[in-house]
Amino acid sequence: MANPLKEIQTQGQSVWYDNIDRSQLASGEFKRMLEEDGILGVTANPTIFEKSISAGHAYDDQMTQLIKEGKSTNEIYEALVITDIRTVADLLRPIYDSTTRKDGYVSLEVSPDLANDTAATIAEAKRFWQLVDRPNLMIKIPATPAGIPAIFEVLRSGINVNVTLIFSLNAYRDVTDAYIRALEDRHGRGEDVSNIASVASFFVSRVDTLVDPLIEKKISATSNEAEKEQLKNLEGKAAISNARIVYQDFKRIFNSPRFETLKKAGAHVQRPLWASTSTKNPAFRDTLYAEELIGPDTVDTMPLETVQKFADHGKVRTTIEDDIPGAQATLDALEKIGIHYDQVTQQLLDEGVEKFSTSFHQLFAGIDKKKGAIQEQVTH
């Protein structure tokens, strides 16, 4: 039987792996995933690095050396992460070349502490780009109000960008506009636009994780059985509906006369990337979000558990445009019952930045702890 992860490619979707783990790099497991599972790219974030560096001993040798050299916690963090990013970028380089720069990317996120600082985000993105020194790197920048002008500036400078933490349709439109304006700027200056790549990372399951408990509260508050049933039917639908409406916008924007000029100059579309596609609610099918958002010119970035489950029993067909009127009706129904789209998506953005910031600080605390333990071993 064909691996469903590879089969997805026949529908025009790329699967990227949402994880970096040095022990997988060392054991050859990551290379196997590229060859056998058809993984075409990699994403990472502060939470992933926090788990990877804190767990096990894969980083101890490099950390010991850095500690002996008197490096600070921040210098140790950057050295560890950039080593992994370069290793992954080199393993992905053949994919980058063979797909003509469509896939084969690895993402590195700017500090979440800079999410509301445009100038500092731009400076860190440019610094990371020079430090890593790989053409198949994407710098991750969140779609905050301060992030949008940074995204424009970084892209127009010729740096690939993975725009992260997108939850709302309005934020998505701001992101696509920043991408197109950056390409227009480059094209107007006579610079190459065919070597710039970007994805718009739209977070999926977190929408249901926030909305469904709000629906449950409304179910508990009514004794009307018909109303209970109507509310129950809305559970587990907000996230997929939201993503499907976004995809309609993607098609409209990147098939517009405005983008046509850039396409003729070799520009790539900015693909929607479905992030947070693991199923959090045990009542739902464990491959629900991955299965329901398959379609051309999209990316799904999956954590290890979802990769394994989808390889085992994922169902593959183009689903991204299933029942668009139903998707809009779901969002309208939520608005009618007092679950407001703008409030939900703003809360998710705020929480997303905060979660990544917390992980970032936990990562530094974890490095400090390991540093203390290794220093103790070195002195003894």
MARGU-57212 format. One record per atom (N, C-alpha, C, O): y, x, z. Coordinates in steps of 0.1 Angstrom, whole numbers, plus 5000, padded with zeros to 4 digits. Atoms other than C-alpha are relative to their C-alpha. Last residue first. Layout:
<nodes>
YXZ;...
</nodes>
This chain:
<nodes>
501249964993;517553485394;499150084991;498050124996;499749914989;521053495379;498850045009;498850145015;499549875005;519753365346;500350095011;500050215011;501249925005;517753085362;500450144996;499750234999;500849974988;520852965381;498750084997;498450185003;499349894993;522952985350;499250055012;499250165015;500349885008;520352765332;500750135007;500150235007;501549974998;520452495359;499750134993;498950224999;500249964986;524352495360;498550055003;498350155009;499449874999;524552485322;499850065014;499550185016;501049905005;522052205322;500650145001;499850245004;501150004991;524352005345;498950104995;498450185003;499649934987;527452095326;498850025009;498750125015;499949865004;525751995293;500450085013;499850195015;501449955002;524751665309;500050144996;499150225001;500549984986;528351605321;498650055000;498250145008;499449884994;529551675286;499550025014;499350145018;500549885007;527051425272;500650135006;499850235008;501449984994;527951165298;499450134994;498750215001;499749944987;531651205287;498750035007;498550135014;499449875003;530651145250;500250075014;499950195015;501149915004;528350855260;500550144999;499950245002;500949984988;531250685279;498950104997;498650195005;499349914991;533550745249;499250035012;499250145017;500149865005;530950595226;500750105008;500350215010;501449954999;530650285248;499850144995;499250235002;500249974985;534450245252;498650065002;498450165009;499249874997;535050265214;499650045014;499450165016;500749905008;532249995209;500750145002;500050245004;501349954993;533549785237;499450114993;498850204999;499649944987;537049765222;498850065007;498950175012;499349875003;535649695187;500450085013;500150205014;501149905004;533249435201;500650134996;500050234999;500849964988;536049255220;499050114996;498850215003;499149914993;538249255188;499350055013;499450175016;500049875007;535349105168;500950105007;500650225007;501349944999;534748825194;500050144993;499550244999;500249964986;538348735198;498750085001;498750195008;499149894998;538948725160;499950065014;499950185016;500449885008;535848515154;500950125004;500450235006;499049965010;536648255181;499750144994;499650245001;500349865000;533748085199;500850074988;500450064977;499149924991;535447755207;499550155001;500050225010;500550024987;532847505193;500750105010;500350115022;499850134995;534747475161;499649985014;500249905021;498650024998;534947845155;500349865006;501149855016;499749934987;531247875159;501449995004;501749975015;500550084989;530747595133;500350075013;500650015023;499150124998;533047775108;499649925013;500449885021;498849944994;531048105112;501049895003;501749895013;500349954987;527847915106;501250055007;501550025019;500150124991;529247715077;499750055014;500249985023;498650044997;530348045060;500049885010;500849875019;499449894992;526748185063;501449965004;501849975015;500550024987;525347845050;500650115010;500850085021;499350114993;527647865020;499549985014;500349945022;498649964996;526348225014;500749885005;501549895015;499250104993;522748105014;501350045005;501650035017;500750134997;520848425005;501049915007;501749955017;499250125005;523148684991;499349875002;499749774996;498649994996;522048985012;500849884995;501849855001;499750124991;518348885008;501549995003;501949895009;498550014998;517049104980;500349875007;500149765003;499450075012;513349144987;501550005002;502050025013;499049955008;511249365011;500349904988;499449874980;500150085012;509249255041;501250034991;502450034996;498850065006;508849515068;499849934987;498949974979;500150145004;505449545084;501349944994;501449824995;501350074997;504549905092;499949864995;498949834989;501149935008;507350105076;498749935001;497949924992;499850055014;509849845090;498950074991;498450004982;500450145002;508449895125;500149954986;499249884981;501550014999;508550275123;499549864998;498549844991;500749935011;512050285109;498549985001;497949954991;499950095012;513150025134;499450064988;498849994980;500850124998;511950235163;500049914988;498949864984;501449975002;513450555149;499149885001;498249864993;500549914989;516950415146;498550014998;497949944990;501050054990;517850255112;499750115010;499550225007;500349894992;520950305089;499149955012;499649875020;500350054987;520950045062;499650135008;498750205004;500749914992;522950135031;499649935013;500449865019;499850004985;524249905005;499150115006;498250164999;498849924996;524949924967;500249985015;501449975019;499549885008;522349654958;501350065006;502149995012;499350035013;520849424985;500650134993;500750235000;500449915011;518849405017;500749964987;500749844983;498849945006;520549235046;499750104989;500450204988;499150105005;517948995060;501350054993;502149974989;500650095011;515049235063;501149914994;501049884982;500349925012;516849505083;499649924988;499949954977;498849965006;518349245106;499850094988;500650084978;499250115005;515049075114;501350054992;501550014980;499449945012;512749375117;501049904994;501449924982;499549874997;511649295153;500650074988;501250184990;500949905007;511448925145;500650145002;501850165001;499849995015;513648745171;498950104995;498450185002;500450135006;512648625207;500150014984;499549924977;501450005003;512748995218;499549864994;498449864989;500650124993;516548995214;498549994997;498149984985;499949994985;517849345207;499349885007;498949905018;500050144994;516649375171;500050015015;499150075021;501150024992;517649715156;500149865006;501249825009;501050105006;520149685128;498749995008;497849935003;500550084989;523049855147;499149894994;499349774997;500349934988;524649975114;499549915011;499849795010;500350084989;524649815080;499550085012;498550155011;501249944993;526450045056;499849915012;500649895020;500250054986;528749875031;498750075006;497750074999;501050094997;529150115001;500149945014;500450025023;500249984986;532450254991;499049905005;499349785007;499650114992;532150244953;499850055015;498950145018;501150084994;531950584937;500549885007;501649895013;500150044985;534750714916;498849925003;498349844995;501249954993;534050874882;499949975014;499050025021;499849864996;537450844865;498950065008;499050175012;500049935013;536250514848;500350155002;499850244994;501449995004;535450394883;499950084987;499050164986;500649894992;539050464894;498550034996;498150144995;499449875005;540450254866;499450125007;499150225001;500549965013;537949974874;500550134995;499850214989;501049894998;538949974911;499550054987;499050164986;499449894993;542249784904;499050115001;499350234999;499449915010;540549564877;500650125007;500750235001;498650045004;538349424905;500650104990;500150214989;500150055014;534549474907;501449964994;501549904984;500449895009;534849684938;499649964986;499250054978;499149895000;536949434957;499650114990;500550164983;498750035006;535049124947;500950124999;501650144989;500250025015;531649274953;501349974993;501650024983;500349875007;532649414987;499949984985;500550064978;498749935001;534249074997;499850144993;500650174984;499350085011;530948894990;501350074997;501850084986;500649965012;529149165011;500749934988;500949994977;499449875003;531549095040;499550054986;500350104978;498650035005;530448725039;500750134996;501450134986;500150055014;526848845041;501349964994;501549984982;500349895009;527549075071;500049944985;500450014976;498849925000;529248785091;499850114989;500750134981;499050085008;526348545083;501250094998;501850094987;500449995014;523848815095;501049924991;501349974980;500049865006;525648865127;499750014986;500450074978;498649965002;526448495135;500050144993;500850164984;499650015013;522848375130;501450064997;501750084985;500649905009;520848465160;500549994986;499850054977;500449884994;521648135178;499450104990;498650064981;499049895004;523447875157;499650135006;500250245002;500249965014;520447635157;501050114996;500850174985;501149915001;520547625195;499850054986;499450174984;499649874995;524047475193;498950104999;499150224996;499049945009;522947195171;500450145004;500550234996;500849965012;519847125192;501050074990;500650174984;500849884996;521947115224;499350064988;499350184986;499149895000;524346875207;499350135004;499650244998;499649975014;521546645198;500950124999;500850204991;501149935006;520246665234;500350044985;499950144981;500350075013;523546575250;499050084992;499250194988;501250084997;523446705286;499649934987;498549864987;500150145006;525946975278;498749945004;497750015005;498950094995;527047285299;500049864994;500749774998;500250034986;523747475296;501149905005;500849825014;501350084999;523947465258;499849955014;499549835016;499650135005;527647595260;498849905000;498949785002;499150064989;526547885282;500449864995;500449765004;500850044989;523747965257;500849935011;500349835017;500650135005;526247975228;499149945012;499149825014;499050105000;528248235247;499549864996;499949765001;499850054986;525048425254;501149905002;501149815010;501150094995;524348425217;500149965014;499949845017;499850145003;527848555206;498949915007;499249815012;498850054993;527848905223;500149844999;500349775008;500149964986;524349025214;501249945008;501049915020;500950104994;524648835181;499950025015;499849935023;499350135001;527649045171;499249895007;499749825015;499150014988;525949365185;500849874999;501249825010;500750074989;523149305159;500949985012;500749895020;500650135002;525449395129;499549935013;500149845018;501050024989;527849675130;499549865001;500349775000;499850134995;529549735096;498949985011;497749985007;501150034991;529750105086;500349875008;501149875017;499350084990;531950135056;498949945009;498249855005;500750124997;530650425035;500849935011;501549995019;499750064988;532550705018;499149875002;498749814992;500950114996;532050954991;500549945013;501050015022;499750064987;534551184973;499049895003;498849804994;500749934990;533251414945;500349955014;500050015024;501450025001;534051174916;499250075012;498050045014;500450114991;537651144926;498549985000;498049905008;501350065002;538851484912;499749885010;499949905022;501149944993;542551554914;498749924998;498849804994;500949935010;545251474888;498850075007;498250165001;499649854999;547851394915;499150084990;499250204990;498649985005;547651024905;500450145000;501350184993;500050015015;543851044908;501450024995;501550084984;500649885005;544151174944;500050004984;500450104978;499149894997;546550904954;499550134994;500250204987;498950025009;544450634937;501050125002;501650174992;500549965013;541450764956;501149994990;501250084981;500249865000;543250744989;499650064987;500050164982;498749935000;544550404981;499950155000;500650224993;499550015013;541050284973;501450074998;501650144989;500849925009;539650415006;500650004986;500750104979;499749864997;542550275027;499250104990;499750204986;498749975006;542149935009;500450155003;501050224994;500149985015;538449935016;501350034994;501450114984;500849885003;539050005053;499950024985;500150134980;499149884997;541849745057;499350134996;499950224991;499050005011;539549485040;501050115002;501450184992;500749955012;536749575065;501050014988;501050104980;500149854999;539149535094;499350064988;499750164983;498749945002;540049185081;500050155002;500650224994;499650005014;536449095077;501350064998;501550134988;499350115006;535649195113;500350014985;500450124980;500650124996;533149425130;500649884993;499949784991;499350115007;533749775117;499249875005;498049875004;499650104991;532750045143;500949894993;501949854997;501050064991;532450335118;500749895009;501949875008;499150084992;534150455086;499149925010;498349845005;500950124996;531850725072;500949935010;501149975022;499850074987;534350965055;499049885001;498849804992;500850124999;533951235029;500149935013;500250005024;501150004990;536851485028;499349875000;499949765001;501249965006;539051544998;498850015009;497850085006;500149854999;542451545015;498750054994;498550174993;499249955010;542951185002;500050165000;500450224990;500650025014;539951095022;500950064989;500350124980;501149915000;541351245055;499349994986;498950094980;499549865001;544751085050;498850104998;498950194990;499249985012;543450735043;500350154998;500050214987;501150015011;540850745071;500750034987;500150114979;500849875000;543650865095;499050014989;498850114982;499249895007;545850575084;499350145000;499650214991;499850035014;542950335093;500950104993;500550154982;501049945008;541950505126;500349984985;500050074977;499649865002;545150415145;499050084991;499450184984;498750005006;544450045140;500550144997;501150174987;499050054991;540750115149;501449994992;501550054981;499150095007;538150145121;501049935010;501249815010;500050154997;536450435138;501149924993;502249984991;498750044994;536250775120;499949855003;499649784994;499950144996;532950945111;501349985008;501650055017;499350004987;533251265091;500149855004;500649774996;499150114998;530651275063;500650005014;499950025023;499650044987;528951605054;500949884998;501849874989;500750124997;527251655020;500249955015;499449895021;499450115008;529751915008;499449875003;500049765000;501150065008;528752145038;500649894992;501349804998;500049945013;531252375056;498849964991;498150044986;501450035005;530352265091;499950064987;498850124984;501049944992;533452435106;498649984994;497850074994;500049855003;535852345077;498950075008;498250165003;500449985014;534951975078;499950154997;499050194990;501450015001;535051975116;499550034986;498550094984;500649884993;538552115116;498549994999;497950094996;499849885009;539751855090;499350135006;498850214999;500850025012;538251565110;500150124991;499150174986;501449974997;539751705142;499149984988;498150064987;500249864997;543251725128;498650045003;498050144998;499849935013;543151375112;499750155002;498950224995;501250045008;541851225145;500050084987;499050144983;501149924994;544651415164;498749974993;497950064991;499849865003;547251265141;498950095005;498450184998;500149975014;546050915143;500050154997;499150204990;499049895003;545550885180;499750054986;498850124983;498650065001;543950555192;501150114997;502250084999;500150125008;540250655186;501449944998;501649864988;498849995009;540951015198;500149874992;500949864983;498750004992;538750975229;501250004991;502349984996;499550144998;535950875205;501249995009;501949895009;500150044986;535751245195;500549865002;501649824997;499049944992;535251275158;499949955014;499349845016;498950084995;531851175146;501150085007;500850175015;499549954987;529551375124;501249935005;502249924997;498750034994;527651215096;500250065013;499350085022;500150004985;524851355074;501449975006;502450035001;498949974990;524751275037;499650005014;498649935018;500249864995;521951295011;501150045009;501450165010;500649994987;523050984991;499950155004;500550244998;500150144995;525350904962;499450005014;500049945023;499150024988;526351264955;500149865005;501049825012;498649985004;524651274921;501049965010;501949885008;499450135002;521351134934;501550014996;502249914996;500850085010;519451464927;500649864999;500349794988;499949955014;522151684943;499349904990;499949874980;498650015004;522651484975;500150044986;500849984978;499850145003;518851444978;501449984995;501649904986;500650045013;518351824974;500249854996;500349824984;499349965012;521051875001;499349974987;500049934977;499650115009;519351665027;500650044987;500849964978;501250075003;517551955044;500249884990;499449854982;500749915010;520752165042;498749934996;498249944984;499350005013;522751885058;499350084989;499150044978;500350135007;520151835085;500750004987;500149954977;501550005003;520352205095;499749884992;499049884982;500349915012;524152205092;498650004996;498350004984;499450075012;524451895115;499850094987;499450044977;500850115005;522052045140;500549944987;499749914978;501249945004;523952375143;499049894995;498549914984;499849955013;527152185144;498850074995;498550064983;499950115009;525951975174;500250064985;499550014976;501350075001;524852275194;500049904989;499149894981;501049915006;527952485187;498649934998;498049954988;499749985014;530352195193;498950094993;498550064982;500350135007;528752105227;500250024984;499349984977;501550015000;528752475238;499649874992;498849874983;500449905010;532452515228;498449994999;497950004988;499750055013;533252195247;499550094989;499050044979;500950125003;531352315278;500349944986;499449914979;499650124993;533152655276;499049884997;498349894987;499450115008;531452965262;500349885010;499649865020;498950064993;530853265284;500749894994;501949864996;498749965007;528653455260;501249945006;502349975002;499949854998;525753425285;501350054993;501950154998;499549984986;526353045285;500250155003;501250195009;498650035000;526053045247;500750025014;501850065015;499349895007;522753235248;501549975000;502350065003;500149884992;521352995274;500850124994;501650195001;499050024989;522552695254;500050135009;501150175013;498749985005;520752825223;501149995011;502150065011;499849865004;517552875242;501450024995;502050124998;499849904989;517852545261;500250144995;501150215001;498749935002;518452315231;500250115010;501250185010;499949955013;514852185226;501350084998;501450174989;499549864999;514252165263;500350064987;500450184985;500949885004;513651795269;500750135001;501750155007;501450014999;516251515269;499350134996;499650194986;500450014986;519951575276;498550005002;498050045012;499849874993;520651715241;499649995015;499150095021;500749895006;519051425222;500150135008;499150205011;501550024998;520151145244;499350124996;498450175003;500149994985;523851265245;498549995003;498050065012;500049864996;523651345207;499850015016;499250105020;501249935005;522550985200;499950155004;498950195009;501250044992;525150835222;498850074996;497950115004;500049934987;527951055207;498849955008;498250035016;498950034992;527050935172;499950065013;498950125016;500149964986;524651025144;501349955007;502349935000;498850034993;523950915108;499850045015;498650055019;500150004986;521351055084;501449975006;502450025001;498849954994;520651025047;499849985015;498849935020;499049945010;518050935021;501350055006;502250104999;498750004993;514950845042;500950084991;500650194986;498950025009;512150785017;501349995007;502249925002;499450134997;509450735043;501249974991;501849874992;500950115000;507051005030;500649865002;500249764997;501050005011;509251295019;499249874999;499049814989;499349995013;512351245040;499049984989;499349914979;499350125002;510351135070;500749994987;500849894980;501050105005;508051435066;500649874997;500349804988;500249975014;511151665068;498949904994;499049864983;498850055008;512151495100;499850024985;500149944977;500150155001;508651545115;501249944992;501049854984;500250045014;508751915106;499949854999;499749814987;501450035002;508252015143;499749974985;498549964981;500949884998;511552195146;498649974996;497950064991;499749905010;513651915131;499150125000;498650174990;500550055013;511951655151;500350104989;499550114980;501549994999;512551865183;499349954987;498350004983;500449865004;516151895172;498550025001;498050104993;500849964989;516651515173;499550144996;498750164987;500349865002;519251355151;499450055012;499950045024;500549924989;519150975148;500150154996;499850184984;499049994990;520250685127;499550085012;499350025023;500649994987;518050755097;501150015010;502050115010;499649884992;519450635064;499450005014;499249895019;500349994985;517750385042;500450135005;499950245000;500449884995;519350325007;499749995015;500549935022;499549964987;519549984991;499450145004;498350175001;498749945000;519349914954;500650045013;501850085014;499050114998;516449664956;501550065000;502449985002;500150085012;513949924943;501049895000;501349834989;499249935010;515150154971;500049924987;501049934979;498650054999;513849904996;500850064989;501849994984;499950115008;510249994984;501549945000;501949894990;499849955013;510550335000;500349894990;501149904980;498849925000;510950185034;500450064987;501650074983;498850095001;508349925026;501350075000;502350034994;499350014988;505750205021;501349914998;502149944989;498849935000;503550114992;500749995014;500649895021;498850085000;500050005000;501350095000;501350195007;
</nodes>
